[in-house]
Amino acid sequence: MLRPAQLSFAMTAVTTAYASPRILFDEKLKALSGGKLSINQFPGAQLGTERQTLQKLRAGDINS
């Protein structure tokens, strides 16, 4: 049985060539899982720069 879960993506740029595939992947994931799986996106460096995000991951301040 599939339990609800969210995946997270952190990115520095808001609009890049990588944004469209993430949005499409989220839509497909929701459709195929019956809405139980989704992607929580953090564009515009909301979690910090790439270096800061990696440091936060290593320190356990954000989950991987």
N, C-alpha and C positions, 0 to 999 in steps of 0.2 A: 504494500500500500504506500502510495506516495504522500509524503508529508509536505505541507507548504514550506517553501524556502525562497530566499532571495540571494542572488549573486550581486556583487558590487563591482563597478568599474570606476576607477579614478583616472582622469585625464586632464591635461593642462589646457588644451585648446577646446573651445566650445564647438566650433564648426571646422571640421577637417574631413578628409576622405574616410576617416575611421568612424565618424559619427553615424553615417547611414547604415553600415553593416551592423553596428551595435543595436540600433533601433529595430532593424529588421529581425535580428536574432532574438531580441526581447519579444517581439510580436509573435514569432514562430514558437518560441519557448512557451509562452502563455497559452497559445492555441493548442499545442501538442500535449501540454500537461493539464489541460482543463483549468488553467488559471492558477495552478498550485506553485508554479515556478515563475520567477520574474527577475529582471535585472534592475538594480538601483544604480543609476548613473550619477556621477559627481563631476560634471564638466567645469571648465574654467578654473581649475586648480583649487576647488573648494576644500580639498583635503591637504593642500599645500603643493609646492613644486614637486617634481619627480623625486628629487633628492630627499625632501622633507617627508614625502609619503613613504619612501623606502625606510627611512629612519624610524618613522612611526610604526611600520610593520615589524621591524626588528625589535623595537622596544615593547611591542605588544599593545601599543596605544590604539591601533586599529587592527581588526582581524583580517587574515588573508583568506 
